[in-house]
Amino acid sequence: MLANIKNDLMYCLNILESLAKIKLYVGQSQDAEEFYHLNEQLNFNATLTLFANIGETVTKLSPELKNKYPYIAWQQVKDFRNKVVHDYIGLDIYIVYNIIIQELPPLTDNILQIIGFELQSQNFDLEEFKVAKNDFYYRHVPFERITYPQKRNPPS
């Protein structure tokens, strides 16, 4: 798919789905060590895979979208993906946990706001968004937190 802001809705939803699953996987863990050992490291390893997915998806976002929202550390997200994929053994569980607890909630909020704004700006397709809301794949996306126009006025 060509890098164009009109194609970025599904990438943003994919990022949100991964962020929501990370939140689910960290569960009620009270600290990094508890999270690391949860389910024989299954949750931790699944989370790293989701971090890799998020970083990969960020590389597919259009330059237009990334330039429009420079307050999001797109390059850091991509760089962390590279760290996860290429230096898995060198990952510090405390840093990973801190990123989950400190960095992911604001990233989630920002992506939700981007989707709402781009729907209102008509850069994202409202019908595509509505279809995604009913798609089982996106069942963890907090759609209820996205403000968007329910109806669009027909062009004059």
Protein Blocks (a to p, Z undefined) as FASTA:
>chain_A
ZZdfklmmmmmmmmmmmmmmmmmmnmmafbfklmmmggghlmmmmmmmmmmmmmmmmmmp
cfklmmmmmmbcfklmmmmmmmmmmmmmmpcfklmmmmmmmmmmmmmmmmmmmmmmmmmn
omacfklmmmmmmpmklmmbcfklpccdfbdcddZZ
